Amino acid sequence: MSTLFFSVSPPSPSFPPQSHFKSFKHLSPLKTTLKRPLFSTATRSSLHVDPLESDPPLPPSVRTFWKWLAEEGVVSSTCPVRPAYVPEGLGLVARRDIAQDEVVVKVPRRLWINPDTVAASEIGYLCTDLKPWVAVSLFLVREKMRGNSPWRLYIDILPERTDSTLYWSEEELAEIKGTLLLRMTREMKEHVESQYDKVKEEIISQHEQLFPSSITLDGFLWAFSMLRSRAFSHLRGQLVMLPLVDLINHSASITREDNAEEINGPAGLFSWDLLFCLKSTRPVKEGEQVFIQYGLKKSNADLALYYGFVEPNANRDSYTFTFNISESDPFHREKLDIAAANDLGETAYFDIFMDCPLPPAILPYLRLVALQETDAFLLEPVHRKSIWKTLELPVSHVNEELVCKMVIDACESALSGYHTTVEQDEKLIQEGNLGYKLEIAVRVRLGEKRVLQQIGGIFKEKESSIG
C-alpha cells in the first residue's frame, strides 16, 4: 500500500491487490487483555466466533500478530474485520455487515511507524538530516535485523518482496523496453542505491554499535519497497506505516479516497491517543473483502512500480511528456522567468491520460518554448503580466506549427522505442494465458502506445487545420 516520496501514494504504498471472498468457518472467541479495546459495541452475526479460523489455516505469524494487536487494544471480539486469505494474498474480510463510511480499523499513534517514530528511537539523533523516507527505511530494516525489536510481530507478517518492477529480473524488464515504466524503475533503484551508499558511509559504518547486523542494499531496498507499497500519507502528508491497516487491498471499483481521518480517542485502559481511523467507502456484506482505493490519479505504470499490479481499464493508460526550454534559445532567460512565474521550470512534465483533456498548462508552455523572433515582442516586460493568458490561445501560424511538430516528433520518437506494435500487444491480451508479470508488461506498454498514438493523431489533425 502507499503514498509519495519523490512524487513518484496507501497501501501502498504500495509503495504495494479485488474480488469476492467465500466465507470461512469460525470457532471460539479471541480473548483480549491489558488494553481497553478500540471497538467495544457488541454486534450480532459471526463476532462470537474465532476471527482467525480459516481453511487453509492462517500462518502462525498472522495469529501471533493478531494476538499482539488484541493485547494493544487495537482489535477485540467485536472488531468488524478479520485477516483472511484472499485472491491477492492476505486481506481483511468483514465479520459482519459494514455500513458505508463506518470505521473498520483504528490504530493508535504509538503503533505508527513514521519519521516521529524514528526520531524517538535509538538512532533518531543520526537521522535528523535524512529525507523522511530514507530515515524510515533505515529504521525499518534495522528493526528487522533486531531479534528483540518491539516491532517484530508486525515485521514478521510483511512479505520478503513484492511484484513491483523493482524486483523484476533483466529478462522480465526487457518486456517493458521503451516504456516510461522501465525508466522509472531504473531511476528509482539507482536513487535508492545512492541513498543506501550515503547512509552506509555516513551513518552505519560510523556507528557499528547501533547496527550490529549487516544492513545490505537488498535489505534497504526491501524496507523502501515496504514503505513505498504500504505507507499512507492521507492526512498530514507524512509517511506512516500502520499495522493492520496495510492489509487492506485495492479495488478498481472503489472510486473514493476520502477513507481516513485522525481523531483523539481511547487507546488503552487509562489513556487517550491520536487514532488513525480507516473507513469503508461503501457497504460491505459479511464475508466480503474490505477494499480501498490506492490512488485514482495513478497510472498503470505507477501501480506496477509501487505495488506490482495493473488494471485493464483504459483510464489508467498514461504517458508523461517531457519538454524543455533549450539553453541555446536566444530568449532562454526571459522564457525561464515566465515559466517560473507559472510554476513551471526549464524542464516541464505533463501526464496525459487516455481519452482525457490535455493538461491546462501544456499548450501555453509549448507556445512559450516555440516563440521565435517574429513573436519575441511578447517576451518584453510590458507583456509579462498578461503573456500566459495570451499563450492560452494560438500566437501565430508559425508558432502553432512548431508546437504541433514538437508534440508529433515526441510521439513518433517514443513509439519507435518499443519492440512490439499496438496490434501485437492487443493480440497477446486477446489470446490470454500470459504470465502475471508479462501481462503487467503488455498492458503498460500497450497503454503508453495508445496514448502516444492518440495524442500524435490529435496534433497531426491540428497541424493540418492550420491555414
Salt bridges, closest charged atoms under 4 A:
ASP50 OD2 - ARG63 NH2 3.52
GLU72 OE1 - ARG110 NE 3.07
ASP101 OD1 - ARG256 NH2 2.75
GLU102 OE2 - ARG96 NH2 2.58
GLU122 OE1 - ARG142 NH2 2.76
GLU143 OE2 - ARG142 NH1 3.60
GLU143 OE2 - ARG146 NH1 2.92
ASP156 OD1 - ARG152 NH1 3.13
GLU160 OE1 - LYS144 NZ 3.01
GLU170 OE1 - ARG186 NH2 3.01
GLU172 OE1 - LYS437 NZ 3.44
GLU175 OE1 - HIS419 NE2 3.74
GLU175 OE1 - ARG445 NH1 2.97
GLU187 OE2 - ARG183 NE 3.98
ASP246 OD2 - ARG230 NE 3.10
ASP258 OD1 - ARG256 NE 2.83
GLU262 OE1 - ARG236 NE 3.11
ASP273 OD1 - ARG109 NE 3.38
GLU311 OE2 - HIS250 NE2 2.55
GLU311 OE1 - ARG316 NE 2.96
ASP329 OD2 - LYS335 NZ 2.64
ASP337 OD1 - ARG333 NH2 2.99
GLU346 OE2 - HIS332 NE2 2.75
GLU392 OE1 - LYS389 NZ 3.62
GLU400 OE2 - ARG367 NH2 2.82
GLU400 OE2 - LYS462 NZ 3.19
ASP409 OD2 - LYS405 NZ 2.69
GLU412 OE2 - LYS460 NZ 3.53
ASP425 OD1 - ARG445 NH2 2.91
ASP425 OD2 - LYS449 NZ 2.59
GLU426 OE2 - ARG450 NH2 3.08
GLU439 OE2 - ARG443 NE 3.03
